[in-house]
Amino acid sequence: MDFSMHPHDDDKMHEECGVVGLWNHPDAAAVTALGLHALQHRGQESTGMVTHDGSRFHSHRGMGLVGDNYGDERVIRGLAGARAIGHNRYATTGDTVLRNVQPLYADFEFGGLAVAHNGNLTNATALRRALVRRGCLFQSTTDSEVFIHLIAISLYSTVVDRLIDALKQVIGAYALIALTENSLIGVRDPLGVRPLILGEVKHADGSIGWVLTSETCALDIIGAEFVRDVEPGEIVVIDDTGVRSIKPFPRMAPRFCVFEYIYFARPDSVMEGMPVYDARKRIGAQLARESHVDADVIVPVPDSGVPSAMGYSVESGIPFELGIIRNHYVGRTFIEPTDTIRHLGVKLKHSANKVTLAGKRVILVDDSIVRGTTSRKIVEMVRAAGAAEVHMRISSPPTTHSCFYGIDTPERGKLLAARHSIEQMAELIGADSLAFISRDGLYRALGHDGRNTARPQYCDACFSGEYPIPLPDMIDGDARQLSLLTETN
């Protein structure tokens, strides 16, 4: 969470960040940088790393992409040590400053501590106000710094006990990693909304290195093996004696973020035991069963719509074609964003493959519709390429509510599905028809017998408005946000 307000200039929901932690590796900084590179999709605004060499901490924080920051060997050499944590933060247009780049570091009575956090604390505003009244001085506008101050004022003696004390005061969805002088610590919120996994690296001398990270794709790039998911509400403490587990919270039914399967996670990752690629293909197949229409070609909106479109194609028997080509080399500041350029901006990222579209009845498959601006331009582009019909199919239910658990979303009043019926949305984006997968269909595709099941559920608040974690800041401190949260369609 960022305490500054920032507008949204991209018609997608985005993860705020990804984390990597490494223990006992001779090339900790370089390997952590590789892990962060694998998680680049989870954050493109900034990246940071803190290492420890057995006696001192070293840090690097910078704006931009992982390769821009760690491509210089001098930076890696300056990050000495066999222990490291790193963080990627998602790009917004708000308070984009170096002071908000993580990991955050502070010196305590017990020694140094660095913290990297993925998620959002829903009582961060109230905690921040209370801490400021106690004399705490905040250096950033991120809620992650709340952890630092809660640990600092705790009366417990050990860092783990202080961390537990802090965790029992915060409310929200989080995956957190911390580096001390003698341990690497990983924490997941009690509902397990945000992901965190444990991996290991087997060295040639027989010793073991340990990894904490947001996704399994980061393990793959560094040659690590998956061990297990960190459990909801679990603290794992890694030191030279190995890994120990602490579970300070009562067990609760987990509510993993369902959007990880739909869009956020990289397709080659495995989340909570489920391959993301397979999940997306099954979602596409279920979407075809629920809302098929006669057509000549199935076209994904790249890249996130590709696996679902493949599943749709197999289920429907209609050919899959790359009717839209994505340009992967467009930066956010490629050209001055005048009104004219904004109108043409979608063409910087996507272009129509006219040969596959001309004269065809096209089914476009995408992962979501947020504000609808990109969907409208994509439909216009496909029609301009000569498509006879354009039908839009979405591999998630309608996004009707904002996320307050670490996902960058517009306020509810700007969500297209919060203000319009599906028929109205189809007209607004210019499609001949529009359909979304149902909530029950989504759960079936993910291996559950509909949404009403005794099996563990997901957090699907962005579709249902059912927020599994309390939102005290929305109630106590921000009447405007509360009105946005509770307004009816």
N, C-alpha and C positions, 0 to 999 in steps of 0.2 A: 504494500500500500504506500502511496505517495501522498503526503498531506497537502501538496499543491494540487490545484485543479488543472487538468490537461484535456484539450479537445482531442477528438479522434479523427485522424485523416486517412484511415484505412478501414474498409468495409469488411473487417473480420474481427473475431474475438481472438485474443492472443494470451498465451501464457506470459506471466511476468518474468520468469527466470528459470534457470537450471543451475544445479550445483554438482560439484565434484570434490571429493576428499580422498587423499591418498596417505597411507601409512606404511613406512618401511619400504621405500623404493629408492634406489640410488639415483634415478633420474626423475625425482618427484615433480619438479617444476615442468619439465618437458612433457612428461606423461600426463600431468594434469591439464596442460594446454591442449594436448590431443583430445582428452576427454571433453573439454569445453568446446572444442571445434565440432565434435560429434553432436553436441547439444546447442549448436548455434541457432537452430530453429526456435529454441525456447527464449532467446534474447539477443537482440542485435544492437541495443543502444550502447552498452558498455560491458566491460569485463574486468575482473580483478582476481588477484591471487595473493595469498599469504603463505609463506613457508617458514619452517623452523629447522635450524641446523644442529640442534642439540644444546645450543647456548643462546642464540639470538633469533629473533623473528625478522623476516624480510618481506617486503610487500611491493606489489605493482598494481596500480589501478589506472585505467585509461578508458577514454571514450572510443566507440567504434567496435569493429569486429575482432574476433580472437586473432586472426591472422595479422591484422594491422598492429596488434599489441605485442605478440610473441614471435613474430617472424624474425625479429632482430635477436641474434644469438646473445648479444650483450645483456638483454633483458633476462633471458633464461639463466645466464651465468650469475646474474645478480640475485637470483632467487635460490639461494643455496639451501641444502638440507634434503632429508629423506622423507619429509612430511609436508603436506600441502593441502590447502583447500582453495577452491576457485568458484567463481560465480559469473553467470551471464545474466544481464538484465534486458528486458524487452524495451524497445524504443517507443517512447511517447513524445508528444510535442510540448510537454509541460516543463517541470523543473529538471532539465537535463544538465546536471552539473556534476563535477567530479566528487563533490562531498557526498553524493548519494550512491556512488559506486561501491559495491561490496566485493569482498568481505569487509565488514567493519572491524576495527581493532581498538583495543583499549588495554591499559596497564592497570592491574588490580593489586590488592594486597597479596594475593596468592601468586601473582605473576601475570604474564600477558595472556590475552584471549582474543581470538578472531572468530567472527560469526558470519555465516552466509545463510540466507533465508529465502525460501520459495513459499509464497502464500500471502495471507492477509490476516491481520488480527482485527477482529470486529469490535474490540473494546480498546483499541489503541489510542483513540482520541481522549477517552476518559483517563486512561493510564498516564498518558503524556501530560495531561493537565495536572494530575495529582503529583507526578514526579517533578514537574517544574515548580509547583508550590513548595516542594521539599528542598528545592535548590539545585536540582539537576540541570545541567546545561546541555542542550541538544545541539549536535553539530550537523545533523541532516534532517531531511523532511520525510524520511522513510520510517515505517512502523518497526522495522528491524532493530532500530536503535533502542526501542523500548526494552528488548531483551538485555542489552548491555547495562542499562541503568537499574533494572530489577535485580540483576545479578550483583551489581555493585553495592546496593543497599541491603542485600540479604545478610542476616546475622549468622547464617550457617558457616561452617569452617571450610568444607571442601567445595571445589568447583561444581562437582556433580550435584551435591545437595543444594547449592545455591541455584543451579539451573533448574532443579526440580521445584524449588520454591518459586522461581520466576514462572515456570510453566503452569503452576497451579493458579496463577493470577491472570494469565492471558486467556482470551477466548478467540477462537478462529481456526483457520485451516492453515497448516504449515508443515513443511519439511525443512529441518534446520540441521546444519552441520557446524561444528565448532572445533577449533584447534587450540589446545593449550600446550604448555611446555612439555607435557608428558602423556598426552592422550589426544585421540581423535574421537569426537562424539557425534552421533547422529540421533535425531529425534523426529518422530512423526506425530501429528495431532491425533487425539483419541479416536476420531472417526476415520482416519486414514484418507482424507480427501486428496491430499497432494502425495505424489509418489516419492519413494526413497528405497533404494535397493542396496544390498551388500554383496560385494564380489571379492575375489582373491586373485592374487598374482603369485604363481609358483616360480621362485628364482632358481637359477642353475645350482646354487649352493645348498638347495633344499629348504631355505627359509621361505616364509610366506609374507607377502605384502597384502594389505587390505584396501578396499575401495568402497566408498560410499558415493552414490550418484543418483540422479533423477531417472535415468533410463538405461536399459541394457545395451543400447547402441553405443554408449560410452565405454562399456566394458569391451565390446568387440574391437574397437579401434586401438585399444591399449593391450590387447592380448590377455585380458582378465577373464575369469570364469565366474558365472553367476552362482551365488551361494543361496540367497533367499531374499524375499522382500522384508524390509524392516516392518514389523507389525504395527498396526494402529496403536497409538499410545505407548509405544516402546521407545526406550533409550538404549542405544548400543554404545558401549565404551570400549574403544580399541587402544591398547597400549602394548608394551613389549611382552606382556604375559599372554596376549591373545585378545579374544572378544568376550565381553560379558554383557548380559542383558538385564535391564531394570524395567519393571512395569509398574509405575507409580499411580496409574489411573485405573479406575474400575473398567472392566471389559464392556465395550459397547458394540452394537451392530455396526459394522463398517459402512461408510458411504463414500466410496472412491468416486472421483470425478468422472462421470460417463463421457465427458467431452474429450478425455484423453484418447479414447477409442475412436471417436468420430473425427477428430482433427488434430489435437495438440501433439500427441506423441509421433515420433518418426515411425514410418510403416514397418521398419525392420526391428523395432523394439518389441519386447514382451512385457506386458503390464499385468501385474497380479495373476501371472500364470497364463495369460491369454495373448497369443501373437496378434499384434495390432493389424497387420496386413490381412490375416484371415478374418478377423472381426469385421473389418471394413468391407470385405467381399461379401460376407454373410449379411451385413446391413444392406448392401446394394441388392442382393437377391431378395431379401424381405421387402424392400421398397418396390421391386418389380412385381412381386406377388400382390401387394396392396394397391398399387396405383398405376398399372401398366396402361399404355395407350398405343394404338397402332402407329408404327413409325418405321423408318428405313435404316436409321443409324443411331447408335448410342455414342454420345460425345461427352467426355469428362471436362469439367472446368479445372485445368491443371493448377497445381499438382495434387492438391488434397482430394480432388474428386475422382482420381484415377482408380484406386482399388474398388470403390463402391460402384463405379461405372462398369468395371469388369464383372463384378458379381451380378449387376443388373443385366448385362449383355448375356451372360451364360444362362441366367434364369429365363430371360425372355426369348432367347434364340435370335436376337437381332444383332448384327455385326457391331463390334466396337471399333471406333476410328478416332484418331487424334485430329479432330476437327478444329481444335484450338491449340496453337503453339505458344508456349510461354517463353519469354525472354528472361533468363535468370540473371542478367548482368545489369539490371537497372537499379541505380542507387536512389535513396530517398531524396537527395538534393540534386538530381540529374539536371534539372532545368528550372528556371524561375517559375514558381507556381502561380501564373496569372490565371484568370478565369478561363481563358481559351485553352490553355494547357491543361488545366484541371479537367476540362471537358474531354480532351483527347487522351488524358493520362492513362486510361485503361489500355490503350493501344501501345503504350510503352512496355507493358507487361504481357499483353496477350495479342495475338494476331490470328485472324481466321485462315484456316486451310481450305481455300475455296473449292478445290477439287473434290473434297469429301463432303461438302455442304450444299453445293449448287443443286437446286431442284429436289432436295431431300426433305423428308419429314424427320426432324431432328429431336431427340430427347437429350437435353443437357442434364448432367448429373453433377451436383455440387454438394458440399458438406453442410452449408448453412446459408441463411439469409439474415443479415443483421440490420443494416439500415436500408439495404436494397439498391443502393446507388451502383455498385459494381454489377449486380445481377442485371439491372436495366441496361447498362452499357454492353454487357456480354450478349444479351438478347439482341440488341440493336446491331451489333457487329455480325452476329450469325445471320440475321435477316439480310443485312447489306451484302453478305457473301452469296446470297441467292437461295437460302433455305426456304422451302415451301411452307413448312410449319415449324414452330419452335415450342417445345414443351419442356418445362423445367421440373426436375425431380430433385428433392433435397433429402440427404441421408441423415438428417436429424429432425426432430419435431420442431415446430415453430419456436423461435427464441423470443419469449414474451417478457422475460424479466432479466434485470441486471445481475451480474455475479458480484458477490462481495467477499469471495474466498480466494482472491489472488489472480483473477482473470481480468484482463483489460477489456471492459465492455462499455458502450455508451450508456448514459442514463436511460431509464425505461421509456421516457417520452420520445426517444429517438429510435427505438426499436420498431421496425416496420410491423412486425406481427403483434405488437402490443396495441396497435392503433387501427389495424385493418383486418378484415376477414380475408380468407385465402383467395376468394374470388376478387376482392378489391386489390390484393397484392399482385395477382396475376395481371390485372389490368395495368397497374402502376409500373410493373417491370416490362410490360409489353409481350408477355408470353401467351400462347394459345391456351395453355393450361398450366396449372401449378399444383404440385402435391408434395407433402412431407411424409416421411415415415411416421407412424403412430408411436406413442410412448410404449404401448404394449408390444408393438412390432419390434421396436428397438431392443427391448428386454429379451424378446424371443431370439433375436439374432445374436444376442450375447450369451445365449445358453440358459435363459430363464423362461419359465412357463408363464409369460405375461408379467406385468408389473406387480400384481398382487400375489406375491410368493413368499414363502417362509425363508427363502435363501437371502443372503445379504443383498441389500439394495445399493444403488448408486446415489450420488448427489446429482440430481437433475433439476436443481432449483431454477436454472435459466429457462427451462421448459415448463415447469410446474408451478413455480412460485413457492414451493415447499422448501423452506430454508432449514436444513437440519441442525445448524449451529446458530445460537442466538445472535442478534444484531444490536447490542446495547448502544453502540455509537449512533445508529440510525434512529433509535428511540429517544435517547437522552440528549444528544448533542447536535442533531442536524435535522430540523423539521422539514427542510426542503427535500432532502434525500428520503425521509420517511414518507412524504407525500408521493414521491415517485415510486417508492417501493410498494405502497398499498393502494395506489389508484386502480380503479377497475376499468376494464375495456369499455 
